[in-house]
Amino acid sequence: MSSQPPFNETPPPSPLRQTLLTAVLALAFGFLGAAGWSYSGLGEARTRAFLIGNPDILPQMAQAYEEQEAAKRLAQMGGQVMEPFPGVVLGNPQGSKVLVEFTDYNCPYCEASLKDVNRLIAEDPDLKVVIREWPIFEGSEVASRMALAAGLQGKYRAFHDAMFATKDVETAARAAGLDMDRARADAASEPVSNEIARNLDHARALGFTGTPAWIAGKTPFGGAVGYERLKAAIAQADKTA
C-alpha cells in the first residue's frame, strides 16, 4: 500500500475547480467594471466590499456550477450508473433509496467516509448503496478486482469492511471467507475488467476528479462531505423521485 496523506489534509483543488474559480472571478469583476460605469463607482464599491467580506462565495459558486454541469451529464447517461455490478452493494439490495459511491481502498477520505455510510445504512433499512470500484491510487486495482470478485460470491460487504480494516487484499479475502481459487479467476475475468473500465468512463463523464464521489438521485457531487450532507442529499433525492 502506498503512503497516504492524513485525513485532515485538504486535497489540492482540481484543475477544473481552479478554472471555474478564475471564470467566476472574471465574471464578478467584469460586472464590477460595468457597475462602475453605470453607477459612478457606487455599485462597484458595494459589490467589491461584499466579495471581500464574503470570500467563501466564490468557491461555493464554482462548486454549484460544477454540480449543475455534472447533473446535466448524469441526465444524459441514463440509469446504468445506478445499477450495481452483481453483489456490489451495501445496505438493502432491494431498497428504493439509492446512494452511489465511487471509492478506492487506498483513499483515506473513502475510509473516513465509511462510518458515515454505515450510519446511514443502520438508520434507514430502505437505503441501497451502490458501490462503483474506481481504483485511482497506485496499487488499488488489485483490491478493486478482488472486491468485485467478492461481489460475485455474495460476500462484498465482508470484503469491503475487511479491506479497509486490514489494508491487505489476501488477508481481507480470507477474512471474508472467499473461495480463493474462484476469486482469483473472477478478479482476472473480462466482466470485472469491463466494470472497472466502465466506472472510469462514468467518473470522467461526470467530471469527478477524485474519491469518494457520490450520486444521490439526480445530483452528483464529490468529496468526503460527511454524514449530514449525505443524509440531506438522500432525503432530497427521495422527495424528487
C-alpha positions in Angstrom: 0.0 0.0 0.0 1.2 3.5 -0.8 1.6 6.1 1.9 -1.3 8.4 2.3 -1.9 11.9 3.5 -3.5 12.3 6.9 -7.3 12.5 7.0 -7.3 16.2 7.9 -5.1 17.2 5.0 -7.1 19.3 2.5 -6.9 17.8 -1.0 -5.5 20.2 -3.7 -8.0 22.0 -5.8 -8.7 20.3 -9.1 -7.7 22.0 -12.4 -11.4 22.2 -13.2 -12.2 23.9 -9.9 -9.3 26.4 -10.4 -10.6 27.2 -13.9 -14.1 27.7 -12.6 -12.9 30.0 -9.9 -10.9 32.0 -12.4 -14.0 32.3 -14.6 -16.2 33.3 -11.6 -13.7 36.0 -10.6 -13.6 37.3 -14.2 -17.4 37.4 -14.3 -17.6 39.1 -10.9 -15.0 41.7 -11.7 -16.4 42.2 -15.2 -19.6 43.0 -13.5 -17.8 45.4 -11.2 -16.4 47.3 -14.1 -19.8 47.6 -15.7 -21.3 48.7 -12.3 -18.6 51.3 -12.0 -19.5 52.8 -15.4 -23.2 52.7 -14.6 -23.3 53.9 -11.1 -20.2 56.1 -10.8 -18.4 53.6 -8.7 -21.1 53.1 -6.0 -22.2 49.7 -7.2 -18.6 48.6 -7.7 -17.6 49.6 -4.2 -20.5 47.8 -2.6 -20.1 44.7 -4.7 -16.3 44.7 -4.1 -16.9 45.1 -0.3 -19.4 42.2 -0.4 -17.0 39.9 -2.2 -14.1 40.8 0.1 -16.3 40.3 3.2 -17.6 37.0 1.9 -14.7 35.3 0.1 -16.3 31.8 0.5 -18.9 32.7 -2.0 -16.5 32.3 -4.9 -15.6 28.6 -4.3 -19.3 28.0 -3.4 -20.3 29.4 -6.8 -17.7 27.3 -8.6 -18.9 24.2 -6.7 -22.5 24.9 -7.6 -21.6 25.3 -11.2 -19.6 22.0 -11.2 -22.5 20.1 -9.7 -25.0 21.7 -12.1 -23.0 20.6 -15.1 -22.4 17.1 -13.6 -26.2 16.8 -13.1 -26.7 17.6 -16.8 -24.2 14.9 -17.8 -25.8 12.4 -15.5 -29.2 13.0 -17.1 -27.7 12.2 -20.5 -26.1 8.9 -19.2 -29.3 7.1 -18.4 -29.7 4.7 -15.4 -26.7 2.4 -15.9 -24.6 4.1 -13.3 -27.2 3.5 -10.7 -27.3 -0.3 -11.3 -24.7 -2.3 -9.3 -22.3 -4.9 -10.5 -23.6 -8.2 -9.2 -23.5 -8.2 -5.5 -21.5 -5.0 -5.1 -24.0 -3.2 -2.9 -24.3 -2.2 0.7 -27.4 -1.9 2.8 -30.7 -3.2 1.3 -30.2 -4.6 -2.2 -33.9 -4.0 -2.9 -34.0 -0.6 -1.3 -35.9 2.2 -3.1 -33.5 4.9 -1.9 -30.2 4.8 -3.8 -26.8 6.3 -3.0 -23.9 5.7 -5.4 -20.4 5.9 -4.1 -17.2 5.8 -6.3 -14.5 4.6 -4.0 -10.8 3.5 -3.8 -9.4 1.3 -1.0 -6.2 3.4 -0.8 -8.1 6.6 -0.4 -8.1 7.9 3.2 -11.1 10.1 2.5 -13.1 7.0 1.5 -12.1 5.2 4.7 -13.1 8.3 6.7 -16.5 8.2 4.9 -17.1 4.6 5.7 -18.5 5.4 9.2 -21.0 7.9 7.6 -22.2 5.3 5.1 -22.6 2.7 7.8 -24.5 5.1 9.9 -26.9 5.9 7.1 -27.5 2.2 6.4 -28.1 1.5 10.0 -30.7 4.3 10.3 -32.5 3.5 7.0 -33.5 -0.1 6.1 -34.7 1.2 2.7 -31.3 2.5 1.7 -29.3 0.8 -1.1 -25.6 2.0 -1.5 -24.3 1.1 -4.9 -20.5 0.9 -4.9 -18.6 1.8 -8.0 -15.0 0.5 -7.7 -12.8 3.2 -9.1 -9.1 2.4 -8.4 -7.2 5.6 -9.0 -4.5 5.3 -6.4 -1.3 3.3 -7.1 -1.8 -0.3 -6.3 -5.5 -0.1 -5.8 -6.7 -2.1 -8.8 -5.8 -5.5 -7.3 -8.1 -4.7 -4.3 -10.9 -3.4 -6.6 -10.8 -6.6 -8.7 -10.9 -8.8 -5.6 -13.8 -6.7 -4.3 -15.8 -7.3 -7.5 -14.9 -11.0 -7.3 -16.3 -11.0 -3.7 -19.5 -9.5 -5.0 -19.9 -12.4 -7.4 -19.7 -14.7 -4.3 -22.2 -12.6 -2.4 -19.6 -11.5 0.1 -18.9 -8.0 -1.0 -19.7 -6.3 2.4 -17.4 -8.7 4.3 -14.5 -8.0 1.9 -15.2 -4.2 1.8 -15.0 -3.9 5.6 -12.0 -6.2 5.9 -10.1 -4.5 3.2 -10.4 -1.1 4.8 -9.5 -2.6 8.2 -6.5 -4.7 7.1 -5.2 -2.9 4.0 -4.1 -6.3 2.6 -6.0 -8.0 -0.2 -5.2 -11.6 0.6 -6.0 -11.1 4.3 -9.3 -9.4 3.6 -10.3 -12.0 1.1 -9.7 -14.8 3.5 -11.4 -12.9 6.3 -14.4 -12.6 4.1 -14.5 -16.3 3.5 -13.9 -16.2 -0.2 -13.3 -19.3 -2.4 -9.8 -18.1 -3.3 -9.4 -20.1 -6.5 -12.7 -18.8 -7.8 -12.0 -15.3 -6.6 -8.6 -15.1 -8.3 -10.2 -16.3 -11.6 -13.1 -13.9 -11.3 -10.8 -11.0 -10.4 -8.9 -11.5 -13.7 -12.1 -12.0 -15.8 -13.4 -9.9 -18.6 -16.6 -8.8 -16.7 -14.5 -7.4 -13.9 -12.2 -5.7 -16.3 -15.2 -4.2 -18.1 -16.7 -3.0 -14.8 -13.6 -1.1 -13.8 -13.3 0.5 -17.3 -16.9 1.4 -17.2 -16.6 3.1 -13.8 -13.7 5.1 -15.1 -15.8 6.2 -18.0 -18.7 7.1 -15.7 -16.4 9.1 -13.4 -14.9 11.0 -16.3 -18.2 11.7 -17.8 -19.5 13.2 -14.6 -16.4 15.3 -14.1 -15.3 13.6 -10.9 -11.6 14.3 -10.1 -11.1 12.0 -7.1 -12.7 9.7 -4.5 -15.0 9.5 -2.8 -17.6 10.7 -5.2 -21.3 10.3 -4.9 -24.7 10.3 -6.7 -28.0 10.8 -4.9 -31.0 11.0 -7.2 -30.1 13.4 -10.0 -27.3 15.0 -8.1 -23.6 14.0 -8.4 -21.1 15.5 -6.0 -17.6 14.8 -4.8 -15.6 14.7 -1.6 -15.7 13.4 2.0 -18.7 15.6 2.6 -19.8 14.0 5.9 -22.9 12.3 7.3 -25.2 15.4 7.3 -24.6 16.3 3.7 -25.1 12.7 2.5 -28.3 12.4 4.6 -29.6 15.6 3.2 -28.8 14.6 -0.4 -30.6 11.2 0.0 -33.6 13.0 1.6 -33.8 15.5 -1.3 -33.5 12.7 -3.9 -36.3 10.9 -2.2 -38.5 14.0 -2.3 -37.9 14.5 -6.0 -38.1 10.8 -7.1 
